[in-house]
Amino acid sequence: MVERLQRLLQIPWIAHLVRTFERFGQRLGSQFAAAITYFSVLSLVPILMVAFAILGLTLTVFIPDVLDQVSAWIKDAVAGQGELGEQLAEVVNQALQGWRAILGVGLVVALWSGANWVNNIRQAVHAQMRPVFDMTEQKTNIVVQTLINIGILLGLFLLVGVMMALSTVATGARDAVVAWLKLEGTIWAGLLAWAPLLGMLLAGYVLFVFMFAVFTERGFPKRLIAKGAVIGAVGTTILLWAAGFVVGIFSNNAAAAVFGSVIIVMLYFNLFATLTLIVAAWIATDTSQLVAEPEIVLTDDAARTPSNYASKELVAILRAGEERARQDRVPREAAVTAARVSGGVGAAVGAAVVGVMATIAAVVSGLLARRS
């Protein structure tokens, strides 16, 4: 069994997978993925504010007729509740009319939180892909780095939008082509059903190529990046399909539908972050990219020259303990002499005590003999 396992581990692609997951675990991949999930959820609030402001801009400026239709629909939905329909329609109208303030605040907060989100993803990817995990990261001007992060954020939004648009357009084009060519119920209609899948794979591939182009500290071969992007695109497509499947399950249960969307969003963010870091570890552990980490050799003097505050504190405590022990320690010769002296003194004192006790006993015995 052991020999069979060793033979399996000698297969190149299996050995590569083992190295990938070893690096992912040793370099805190799960913890980084959890941090990315947290910042992703945190960034959703300003993004939703911007989306609502854009909706208000669209309904109040470009297509006000649709806003009137929405107000009429609200009134009809609660027609039997007195003035409730008028009040709800007025609240919705005022909220949409205030899109300017919402857009201003939401856009600033979204850019700030989005820049931090991009920076956290970059650091997580760097942790997986740098040759040495403890390598010090190069610091740049915070203003320049923030502007770069905002540019990357806009690029990611553009690619995600293109990915969603390709899926939507591919679905619409498939239906239009099937209807135009009258292919309903034929094998060609089934083949055209794969069009959205191909569109999502292409968009996912471009997304991962872009991420590894802007998030890596050192250059990697384009062919290796392309292979990693293919893995990421396939994984992302599977995640999107699974998310849609779970949404369908939750929609059939009113209780699950209340929290289902939140659970799906958080789970998707975590799995996507995990997938991204695993692909990064896979790229970095390719045989052409392996770099031996420097061996750490501990000597007797290793702790005498600490390089950080915590080590200095620890060494100071240890040295103080050694000094106290040294002060309390008695040399061997002195200890032997003291033992001999104390032994002799003890024997003499013991003999004297015995003699005194014997003398007292003799005197007492003599006195008792005289009285009798």
C-alpha positions in Angstrom: 0.0 0.0 0.0 2.8 2.4 0.9 4.7 1.5 -2.3 1.6 2.1 -4.4 1.1 5.5 -2.7 4.7 6.4 -3.4 4.3 5.5 -7.0 1.2 7.7 -7.2 3.1 10.6 -5.7 5.7 10.3 -8.3 3.2 11.1 -11.1 4.0 14.7 -12.0 0.4 16.2 -11.9 -0.4 14.4 -8.6 2.8 15.6 -7.1 2.0 19.1 -8.3 -1.4 18.9 -6.6 0.2 17.7 -3.4 2.6 20.6 -3.5 -0.2 23.0 -4.2 -2.3 22.1 -1.2 0.7 21.8 1.1 1.6 25.4 0.2 -2.0 26.5 0.5 -2.2 25.1 4.0 1.2 26.2 5.2 0.7 29.7 4.0 -2.7 30.2 5.7 -4.8 30.0 2.5 -8.0 29.3 4.4 -7.4 32.3 6.7 -6.7 34.6 3.8 -9.8 33.4 2.0 -11.9 34.1 5.1 -10.4 37.6 5.3 -11.3 38.2 1.6 -14.8 37.0 2.2 -15.2 39.5 5.1 -14.0 42.5 3.1 -16.1 41.4 0.1 -19.3 41.4 2.2 -18.2 44.7 3.8 -17.9 46.2 0.3 -21.4 45.2 -0.7 -23.1 48.0 1.2 -21.6 50.9 -0.7 -22.0 49.0 -3.9 -25.7 48.5 -3.3 -25.9 52.3 -2.5 -24.4 53.1 -5.9 -26.7 50.6 -7.6 -29.7 52.2 -6.0 -28.5 55.7 -6.9 -28.1 54.5 -10.5 -31.6 53.1 -10.5 -32.9 56.4 -9.2 -31.0 58.3 -11.9 -32.4 56.0 -14.5 -36.1 56.2 -13.3 -36.2 59.9 -12.5 -34.2 61.3 -15.4 -34.1 59.0 -18.4 -37.3 57.0 -18.1 -39.7 58.8 -15.7 -42.7 57.0 -17.3 -41.5 53.8 -15.8 -41.4 55.4 -12.4 -45.1 56.4 -12.8 -45.9 52.8 -13.7 -44.1 51.6 -10.6 -46.0 54.1 -8.4 -49.3 52.9 -10.0 -48.3 49.2 -9.4 -47.6 49.9 -5.7 -51.0 51.7 -5.3 -52.8 48.8 -7.0 -51.0 46.2 -4.8 -52.4 47.8 -1.6 -55.6 49.2 -3.0 -57.7 48.0 -0.1 -55.5 49.5 2.6 -56.7 53.1 2.5 -53.9 55.7 2.0 -51.1 53.1 2.5 -50.6 52.9 -1.3 -50.1 56.6 -1.6 -47.7 56.7 1.3 -45.6 53.8 0.0 -45.5 55.3 -3.5 -44.4 58.7 -2.0 -41.6 57.0 0.1 -40.3 55.2 -3.0 -40.5 58.4 -5.1 -38.6 60.4 -2.5 -35.9 57.8 -2.1 -35.3 57.6 -5.8 -35.3 61.4 -6.2 -32.5 61.5 -3.6 -30.1 59.6 -5.9 -27.6 62.5 -6.0 -26.7 62.3 -2.3 -26.8 58.5 -2.2 -24.5 58.4 -5.3 -22.0 60.9 -3.8 -21.6 59.1 -0.5 -21.9 55.6 -1.9 -19.3 56.2 -4.6 -16.7 57.6 -2.2 -17.2 54.8 0.3 -17.3 52.1 -2.5 -14.0 53.3 -4.0 -12.4 53.4 -0.6 -13.6 50.0 0.6 -13.0 48.5 -2.9 -9.4 49.7 -2.9 -8.9 48.0 0.4 -10.6 44.9 -0.9 -8.2 44.8 -3.9 -5.2 45.4 -1.6 -6.2 42.4 0.6 -6.6 40.2 -2.4 -3.2 41.3 -3.7 -1.5 40.5 -0.3 -3.2 37.1 -0.2 -2.1 36.2 -3.7 1.4 37.5 -2.9 1.5 35.2 0.2 0.9 32.2 -2.0 3.1 33.1 -4.9 6.2 34.7 -3.4 9.3 32.4 -3.3 9.7 32.8 0.5 6.6 33.3 2.7 8.4 35.6 5.2 9.7 37.8 2.4 9.2 41.5 3.2 6.7 43.1 0.8 7.9 46.2 -1.1 6.1 49.3 0.1 4.9 52.0 -2.3 3.4 55.4 -1.9 -0.1 55.0 -0.3 -1.7 57.5 -2.7 -0.2 55.9 -5.8 -1.1 52.4 -4.5 -4.7 53.5 -3.7 -5.1 54.9 -7.3 -3.7 51.6 -8.7 -6.1 49.6 -6.6 -9.1 51.7 -7.8 -8.0 51.1 -11.4 -7.8 47.4 -10.8 -11.2 47.5 -9.1 -12.7 49.2 -12.1 -11.1 46.6 -14.4 -12.5 43.8 -12.3 -16.0 45.3 -12.3 -15.7 45.7 -16.1 -14.7 42.0 -16.6 -17.4 40.7 -14.2 -20.0 42.9 -16.1 -18.7 41.5 -19.4 -18.9 38.0 -18.0 -22.6 38.5 -17.0 -23.4 40.2 -20.2 -21.8 37.4 -22.3 -24.0 34.9 -20.4 -27.1 37.0 -21.0 -26.4 37.8 -24.6 -25.4 34.2 -25.3 -28.7 33.0 -23.9 -30.7 35.6 -25.9 -28.8 34.9 -29.1 -29.4 31.2 -28.7 -33.1 31.7 -28.4 -33.2 34.1 -31.3 -31.1 31.7 -33.5 -33.3 28.7 -32.6 -36.5 30.6 -33.4 -35.1 32.2 -36.6 -33.8 28.8 -37.9 -36.8 26.9 -36.6 -34.7 24.5 -34.7 -37.0 23.9 -31.8 -36.9 20.3 -30.7 -33.8 19.4 -32.8 -30.3 18.4 -31.8 -29.0 21.8 -32.9 -31.1 23.5 -30.2 -29.4 21.3 -27.6 -26.0 22.2 -28.9 -26.8 25.9 -28.8 -27.6 25.5 -25.1 -23.9 25.3 -24.5 -23.4 28.9 -25.8 -23.9 30.6 -22.4 -21.4 28.1 -20.8 -18.7 28.9 -23.4 -19.3 32.6 -22.9 -18.9 32.3 -19.1 -15.7 30.2 -19.6 -14.2 32.8 -21.9 -15.0 35.7 -19.5 -13.7 33.7 -16.5 -10.5 33.0 -18.4 -10.0 36.7 -19.1 -10.8 37.5 -15.5 -8.1 35.2 -14.1 -5.5 36.3 -16.6 -6.1 39.9 -15.6 -5.9 39.1 -11.9 -2.7 37.2 -12.1 -1.3 39.9 -14.4 -1.8 42.6 -11.8 -1.5 40.7 -8.5 1.8 39.0 -9.0 5.1 40.4 -7.7 7.3 38.7 -10.2 6.9 37.6 -13.7 5.6 34.1 -14.4 5.6 32.3 -17.8 2.5 33.3 -19.9 1.8 29.6 -20.6 1.7 28.8 -16.9 -0.6 31.8 -16.2 -2.9 30.6 -19.1 -3.1 27.1 -17.6 -4.0 28.6 -14.2 -6.6 30.8 -15.8 -8.2 27.8 -17.4 -8.5 26.1 -14.1 -9.9 29.2 -12.5 -12.4 29.7 -15.3 -13.7 26.2 -15.0 -14.0 26.4 -11.3 -15.8 29.8 -11.4 -18.3 28.5 -13.9 -19.0 25.5 -11.7 -19.4 27.8 -8.7 -21.9 30.0 -10.7 -23.8 26.9 -11.8 -23.9 25.5 -8.2 -25.0 28.9 -6.9 -27.9 29.0 -9.4 -28.9 25.5 -8.4 -28.9 26.3 -4.7 -31.0 29.5 -5.4 -33.5 27.3 -7.1 -33.7 25.0 -4.1 -34.0 27.9 -1.6 -36.8 29.6 -3.7 -39.0 26.6 -3.1 -38.9 27.2 0.7 -40.2 30.4 2.1 -38.2 30.1 5.3 -35.0 29.3 3.5 -35.5 32.1 1.0 -35.3 34.7 3.8 -31.6 34.0 4.5 -30.8 31.9 1.5 -29.5 34.8 -0.6 -27.2 36.0 2.1 -25.8 32.5 2.7 -25.2 32.0 -1.0 -23.4 35.3 -1.4 -21.1 34.6 1.6 -20.5 31.0 0.5 -19.7 32.1 -3.1 -17.3 34.8 -2.0 -15.4 32.3 0.3 -15.3 29.6 -2.4 -14.2 32.0 -5.1 -11.4 33.4 -2.8 -10.3 29.9 -2.0 -10.3 28.9 -5.6 -8.2 32.0 -6.5 -5.6 31.3 -3.8 -5.4 27.6 -4.8 -4.8 28.5 -8.4 -2.1 31.0 -7.2 -0.4 28.2 -5.2 -0.7 25.9 -8.2 1.1 28.4 -10.4 3.8 29.0 -7.8 4.5 25.3 -7.2 5.1 24.4 -10.8 8.5 22.6 -11.1 9.9 25.5 -13.1 9.1 28.0 -10.3 10.2 26.1 -7.2 12.8 28.0 -5.2 14.4 26.4 -2.2 13.7 28.4 1.0 16.7 29.2 3.1 17.4 26.7 5.8 17.1 28.1 9.3 20.0 27.0 11.5 19.7 27.5 15.3 23.0 28.0 17.2 23.7 28.7 20.8 24.1 32.4 20.0 20.9 32.6 17.9 19.0 34.3 20.7 21.8 36.7 21.7 21.2 39.0 18.8 17.4 39.3 18.5 16.0 41.3 15.6 12.6 42.3 16.9 11.1 43.7 20.1 9.4 40.5 21.2 12.6 38.5 20.9 14.5 41.1 22.9 11.9 40.9 25.7 12.1 37.1 25.8 15.9 37.1 25.7 16.0 39.7 28.5 13.7 37.5 30.7 15.8 34.4 30.0 19.1 36.2 30.8 17.7 37.6 34.0 16.7 34.1 35.1 20.2 32.8 34.3 21.8 35.6 36.2 19.7 34.9 39.3 20.5 31.2 39.1 24.2 32.0 38.7 24.1 34.2 41.8 22.3 31.6 43.8 24.7 28.9 42.7 27.7 28.0 45.1 31.0 26.8 43.7 31.8 23.1 44.1 34.9 23.5 46.3 33.1 25.9 48.6 30.1 23.6 48.8 32.4 20.6 49.7 34.2 22.6 52.3 31.0 24.0 53.8 29.6 20.5 53.9 32.7 19.2 55.7 32.7 22.1 58.2 29.0 21.8 58.8 29.4 18.1 59.3 32.2 18.5 61.8 30.3 21.3 63.7 27.2 19.2 63.7 29.1 16.2 65.1 30.7 18.3 67.8 27.5 20.0 68.8 25.8 16.6 68.9 28.5 15.2 71.1 28.3 18.1 73.4 24.6 17.9 73.7 24.8 14.2 74.5 27.5 14.9 77.1 25.5 17.6 78.7 22.4 15.4 78.8 24.5 12.5 80.3 26.0 14.9 83.0 22.5 16.1 83.9 21.2 12.6 84.1 24.2 11.6 86.4 23.6 14.6 88.7 19.9 13.9 89.0 20.6 10.2 89.7 23.0 11.1 92.5 20.6 13.5 94.2 17.8 10.9 94.1 20.2 8.3 95.6 21.2 10.6 98.5 17.5 11.3 99.4 16.7 7.6 99.5 
